[in-house]
Amino acid sequence: MQFTLQVVVENEQGETHTKDVITLEKHSNSLNNIGLSLSDSKSLLKNLQVIMVKDQAEYFTEAHIACPRCHHDRRVKGHHDIQYRTLFAEHQ
């Protein structure tokens, strides 16, 4: 059997988009293979965390690009990856 787990992201405007989190290939030929293994659950949690952090960071950046005083877009001084550490992993 093949299981594809997806997450549906809905923003404040009500727009939704679906992203694949992980695809697992599970065979039910023994009782030991039923359910998630520890490595499956770690991969699932890691992938879900990456998706959530990226979407939240993109939304925050887009929401705060305008200056609160003059309402003009702020200048971008450069593009670089941001390293963000969570309880589960580091993200870039």
C-alpha angles and dihedrals in degrees: 000000000000121000121193114192117201136183124215113213118201120186128205091269090060095250114142134197131179125224129187111240102183142336117218127193108209127179119200097206093117137023091243091069098054116113128356122329120217091256090049092052092047091052091046093051093045093050092045091050092051091052093047096047093047094048093045092047092049092049093048092048093049092046093052101042092099119077110246091220106045098016092226120133113264118243118256110231096187147333120245139143118268118221111218123182122207132175090267105040149331117272133197 
